[in-house]
């Protein structure tokens, strides 16, 4: 599998500068692949995994393996992927000057100059058209949720991201819209506790990302986000600790609620709380002890403890929900 680092090693290109320091892109290469990959990078294809939240209603309802529902959710997943890519491109276009000062974001294709602003906006329009077209195929109400997601994030990119607290709330609402869209696409009712839990967990991760931005600001002296003026490390540490506690309570309330027990025909889901707690503690450890949060997607792809915890949670939930007749649960 090729990455931007693999395919762009030898392209002859005048490097950009950051301050007085010359910045060379970490990887460049000639040829068609070297032309296409920056556009895929601009679309943030690696971030499409976030749209898997659309499948949560199916998973938590015990309907994960119903093919018609999977097909509907799959179309919804693709539509959100393209619409999200459209927003990512607009955001990169708006931030391209500021990103050139960032130690990591300076290598984004538009900030580095691999993709022009005009080409990026054209690609954004194409992605939006594809996403809306696919969304219309799913269901009218699904399209409504999809458009709400788009316009909310457009407002975020155009200026709301500069308002502290509101910035993390908007990011978190994006995940709530994904879950809601998944329920609409598959006609599955969503528990209020599940929606609350997703919202809180999303805020938790967004706050951790802002904390990482603050750490970078302290090390580099660069003011990378306007919203950071409303935050400091102690404040964000307090918020994360508070949210972690509430998330565990919300998860427990979901697993033992009479509605959940009656609908899923099991009271044992609370067994899986240990993995939720382990994952939150590890995330806090990475954030507060190691000062190494960054992108939640990147963390999940590289941190073995989080990977194993997530797999253990999925496996335990699967066995309890989908294999209730094994002797262990009798």
C-alpha positions as CSV (number, residue, x, y, z in Angstrom):
1,X,0.0,0.0,0.0
2,X,1.4,3.3,-1.0
3,X,1.4,6.4,1.2
4,X,2.4,10.0,0.5
5,X,5.7,9.2,2.1
6,X,6.3,6.3,-0.2
7,X,5.4,7.8,-3.5
8,X,6.8,11.3,-3.4
9,X,10.5,10.8,-2.7
10,X,12.3,12.1,-5.8
11,X,10.1,14.8,-7.4
12,X,12.1,17.8,-8.2
13,X,10.2,20.6,-6.5
14,X,11.1,23.9,-4.9
15,X,10.6,23.4,-1.2
16,X,8.5,25.8,0.8
17,X,10.0,27.6,3.7
18,X,8.7,27.9,7.3
19,X,10.2,31.0,8.8
20,X,13.9,30.8,7.9
21,X,14.0,27.0,7.8
22,X,13.7,25.2,4.5
23,X,11.1,22.6,4.6
24,X,11.3,19.6,2.3
25,X,8.4,17.3,1.8
26,X,9.2,13.9,3.4
27,X,8.5,11.9,0.2
28,X,8.2,12.7,-3.5
29,X,8.2,10.6,-6.7
30,X,7.6,11.2,-10.4
31,X,4.8,9.6,-12.5
32,X,1.1,9.2,-12.5
33,X,1.0,7.8,-9.0
34,X,2.8,10.8,-7.7
35,X,0.1,13.0,-9.3
36,X,-2.9,11.1,-8.0
37,X,-1.8,10.4,-4.4
38,X,-1.8,14.1,-3.3
39,X,-5.4,14.3,-4.3
40,X,-6.2,11.2,-2.3
41,X,-4.3,12.7,0.6
42,X,-6.3,15.9,0.2
43,X,-9.5,13.9,0.5
44,X,-8.2,12.4,3.8
45,X,-9.1,8.8,2.7
46,X,-7.5,7.5,5.9
47,X,-10.1,9.5,7.9
48,X,-13.0,7.7,6.2
49,X,-12.8,5.1,9.1
50,X,-14.6,7.7,11.2
51,X,-17.7,7.2,9.1
52,X,-17.9,3.6,10.4
53,X,-20.0,5.2,13.2
54,X,-22.9,4.7,10.7
55,X,-22.7,1.0,11.5
56,X,-23.0,1.4,15.3
57,X,-26.9,1.2,15.3
58,X,-26.7,-2.1,13.5
59,X,-23.9,-3.5,15.8
60,X,-25.6,-2.4,19.1
61,X,-29.0,-3.7,18.0
62,X,-27.8,-7.2,17.1
63,X,-28.6,-6.7,13.4
64,X,-25.0,-6.4,12.1
65,X,-25.3,-9.4,9.7
66,X,-28.6,-8.6,8.0
67,X,-27.5,-8.1,4.3
68,X,-30.2,-5.6,3.2
69,X,-29.3,-3.3,6.2
70,X,-25.6,-3.7,5.5
71,X,-26.2,-2.6,1.9
72,X,-28.1,0.5,3.0
73,X,-25.6,1.4,5.6
74,X,-22.8,0.8,3.1
75,X,-24.3,3.4,0.7
76,X,-24.7,5.8,3.6
77,X,-21.1,5.2,4.6
78,X,-19.8,6.1,1.1
79,X,-22.0,9.2,0.9
80,X,-20.6,10.4,4.2
81,X,-17.1,9.6,3.1
82,X,-17.4,11.9,0.0
83,X,-19.1,14.7,1.8
84,X,-16.6,14.6,4.6
85,X,-13.8,14.7,2.0
86,X,-15.4,17.8,0.5
87,X,-15.3,19.5,3.9
88,X,-11.7,18.4,4.6
89,X,-10.7,20.0,1.3
90,X,-12.5,23.3,2.1
91,X,-10.9,23.3,5.5
92,X,-7.5,22.8,4.0
93,X,-8.1,25.5,1.5
94,X,-9.1,28.0,4.3
95,X,-6.1,26.9,6.5
96,X,-3.4,26.5,3.9
97,X,-1.4,29.5,5.0
98,X,-1.6,28.7,8.7
99,X,-0.8,25.0,8.0
100,X,2.6,25.9,6.5
101,X,3.7,26.9,10.0
102,X,2.6,23.6,11.6
103,X,5.2,20.9,12.0
104,X,2.9,18.2,10.6
105,X,0.2,20.0,8.7
106,X,2.8,21.8,6.5
107,X,3.0,18.6,4.5
108,X,-0.7,18.6,3.5
109,X,-0.9,18.8,-0.3
110,X,-2.5,22.2,-0.6
111,X,-0.3,23.8,2.1
112,X,2.8,22.4,0.5
113,X,1.8,23.4,-3.0
114,X,1.3,19.9,-4.5
115,X,-2.3,20.8,-5.3
116,X,-3.5,24.3,-6.3
117,X,-6.4,26.0,-4.5
118,X,-8.5,25.9,-7.6
119,X,-8.0,22.2,-8.2
120,X,-8.7,21.5,-4.6
121,X,-12.0,23.4,-4.7
122,X,-13.0,21.6,-7.9
123,X,-12.3,18.2,-6.2
124,X,-14.3,19.4,-3.2
125,X,-17.3,20.1,-5.5
126,X,-17.0,16.7,-7.2
127,X,-16.9,14.9,-3.8
128,X,-19.9,16.9,-2.6
129,X,-21.9,16.0,-5.7
130,X,-21.1,12.3,-5.3
131,X,-21.9,12.3,-1.6
132,X,-25.2,14.0,-2.0
133,X,-26.1,11.8,-5.0
134,X,-25.4,8.7,-3.0
135,X,-27.3,10.1,0.0
136,X,-30.4,10.7,-2.1
137,X,-30.3,7.0,-3.1
138,X,-30.5,6.0,0.6
139,X,-33.5,7.9,1.9
140,X,-34.9,11.5,2.0
141,X,-34.4,11.7,5.8
142,X,-30.9,10.4,5.4
143,X,-30.1,13.1,2.9
144,X,-31.5,15.7,5.3
145,X,-29.1,14.5,8.1
146,X,-26.3,14.4,5.6
147,X,-26.9,18.0,4.5
148,X,-27.1,19.1,8.1
149,X,-23.7,17.5,8.7
150,X,-22.3,19.3,5.6
151,X,-23.6,22.8,6.4
152,X,-22.6,22.5,10.1
153,X,-19.0,21.6,9.1
154,X,-19.0,24.2,6.4
155,X,-19.8,26.8,9.1
156,X,-17.0,25.3,11.2
157,X,-14.5,25.6,8.4
158,X,-15.6,29.2,7.6
159,X,-15.1,30.5,11.1
160,X,-16.8,28.7,13.9
161,X,-13.7,26.6,14.5
162,X,-12.1,29.8,15.9
163,X,-14.5,29.9,18.9
164,X,-13.3,27.9,21.8
165,X,-15.7,25.3,23.3
166,X,-17.9,25.7,20.2
167,X,-15.2,24.2,18.1
168,X,-15.1,20.9,20.0
169,X,-18.9,20.7,20.3
170,X,-19.3,21.0,16.5
171,X,-16.7,18.3,15.9
172,X,-18.5,16.0,18.4
173,X,-21.9,16.7,16.8
174,X,-20.4,15.4,13.5
175,X,-20.2,11.9,15.1
176,X,-23.7,12.1,16.5
177,X,-25.0,12.9,13.0
178,X,-23.1,9.9,11.7
179,X,-24.8,7.6,14.2
180,X,-28.2,9.2,13.6
181,X,-27.7,8.8,9.8
182,X,-26.9,5.1,10.4
183,X,-30.1,4.6,12.3
184,X,-32.2,6.4,9.6
185,X,-30.6,4.4,6.8
186,X,-31.3,1.1,8.5
187,X,-34.6,2.0,10.2
188,X,-33.1,1.1,13.6
189,X,-34.1,3.0,16.7
190,X,-31.2,4.4,18.6
191,X,-30.9,4.4,22.4
192,X,-30.7,7.9,24.0
193,X,-27.8,6.5,26.1
194,X,-25.9,5.5,23.0
195,X,-26.3,8.9,21.5
196,X,-25.1,10.6,24.7
197,X,-22.2,8.2,25.0
198,X,-21.1,8.9,21.4
199,X,-21.4,12.6,21.9
200,X,-19.3,12.5,25.1
201,X,-16.6,10.3,23.7
202,X,-16.3,12.5,20.7
203,X,-15.9,15.6,22.9
204,X,-13.3,13.7,24.9
205,X,-11.2,13.0,21.8
206,X,-11.6,16.5,20.4
207,X,-10.4,18.0,23.7
208,X,-7.4,15.7,23.6
209,X,-6.6,16.9,20.1
210,X,-6.8,20.6,21.3
211,X,-4.5,19.7,24.2
212,X,-2.0,18.3,21.6
213,X,-2.3,21.6,19.7
214,X,-1.5,23.5,22.9
215,X,1.6,21.3,23.6
216,X,2.8,22.0,20.0
217,X,2.2,25.7,20.6
218,X,4.2,25.7,23.8
219,X,7.1,23.9,22.1
220,X,7.1,26.0,18.9
221,X,5.8,29.3,20.0
222,X,3.4,29.3,17.1
223,X,-0.3,30.2,17.6
224,X,-1.7,27.5,15.3
225,X,-5.4,27.9,16.2
226,X,-7.4,31.0,17.2
227,X,-9.6,28.9,19.5
228,X,-6.6,27.9,21.6
229,X,-6.7,31.3,23.3
230,X,-9.6,30.0,25.3
231,X,-7.8,26.9,26.6
232,X,-4.9,26.0,28.8
233,X,-3.4,22.6,29.7
234,X,-4.9,22.5,33.2
235,X,-8.4,23.3,31.9
236,X,-8.3,20.7,29.2
237,X,-6.9,18.1,31.7
238,X,-9.9,18.8,34.0
239,X,-12.4,18.5,31.1
240,X,-10.9,15.2,30.0
241,X,-11.0,13.7,33.5
242,X,-14.6,14.8,33.9
243,X,-15.7,13.5,30.5
244,X,-13.9,10.1,31.1
245,X,-15.9,9.6,34.3
246,X,-19.2,10.6,32.7
247,X,-18.6,8.4,29.7
248,X,-18.1,5.3,31.9
249,X,-21.3,6.1,33.8
250,X,-23.2,6.7,30.5
251,X,-22.0,3.4,29.1
252,X,-23.0,1.5,32.3
253,X,-26.4,3.2,32.2
254,X,-26.8,2.1,28.5
255,X,-25.8,-1.6,29.2
256,X,-28.1,-2.0,32.2
257,X,-31.1,0.1,31.1
258,X,-34.4,-1.8,31.1
259,X,-34.9,-0.8,27.4
260,X,-31.5,-2.2,26.4
261,X,-32.0,-5.5,28.4
262,X,-35.5,-6.0,26.9
263,X,-34.5,-5.2,23.3
264,X,-31.3,-7.2,23.3
265,X,-32.5,-10.0,25.6
266,X,-29.4,-9.9,27.8
267,X,-28.3,-8.2,31.0
268,X,-24.6,-9.1,30.6
269,X,-23.5,-6.2,28.4
270,X,-22.1,-4.5,31.5
271,X,-19.2,-7.0,31.4
272,X,-17.7,-5.1,28.5
273,X,-17.3,-1.9,30.7
274,X,-13.8,-3.0,31.7
275,X,-12.6,-2.6,28.1
276,X,-14.2,0.9,27.9
277,X,-12.5,1.9,31.1
278,X,-9.1,0.5,29.9
279,X,-9.3,2.3,26.6
280,X,-10.1,5.6,28.3
281,X,-7.3,5.2,30.8
282,X,-4.8,4.5,28.0
283,X,-6.0,7.5,26.1
284,X,-5.6,9.7,29.2
285,X,-2.1,8.2,29.7
286,X,-1.1,9.0,26.1
287,X,-2.5,12.5,26.4
288,X,-1.4,13.6,29.8
289,X,1.7,11.5,30.6
290,X,3.2,11.1,27.1
291,X,1.9,14.4,25.6
292,X,1.4,12.5,22.3
293,X,-2.3,12.7,21.4
294,X,-2.6,14.0,17.8
295,X,-5.1,12.5,15.5
296,X,-7.4,9.8,17.1
297,X,-7.2,7.9,13.9
298,X,-3.4,7.9,13.9
299,X,-3.4,6.9,17.5
300,X,-5.7,3.9,16.8
301,X,-3.5,2.8,13.9
302,X,-0.2,2.9,15.9
303,X,-1.0,2.2,19.6
304,X,-1.1,-1.5,20.2
305,X,-2.7,-1.2,23.6
306,X,-5.7,0.7,22.2
307,X,-5.9,-1.8,19.3
308,X,-6.1,-4.8,21.6
309,X,-8.5,-3.1,23.9
310,X,-10.8,-2.2,21.0
311,X,-10.7,-5.7,19.6
312,X,-11.4,-7.2,23.1
313,X,-14.4,-4.9,23.5
314,X,-15.7,-5.8,20.1
315,X,-15.2,-9.5,20.7
316,X,-16.8,-9.5,24.1
317,X,-19.8,-7.5,22.8
318,X,-20.1,-9.8,19.9
319,X,-20.1,-13.0,22.0
320,X,-22.6,-11.6,24.5
321,X,-24.9,-10.2,21.8
322,X,-24.6,-12.6,18.9
323,X,-23.7,-15.9,20.7
324,X,-25.8,-15.9,23.9
325,X,-26.2,-19.6,24.0
326,X,-22.6,-20.6,24.7
327,X,-22.2,-22.2,28.1
328,X,-20.1,-19.3,29.5
329,X,-23.2,-17.1,29.5
330,X,-25.8,-19.6,30.8
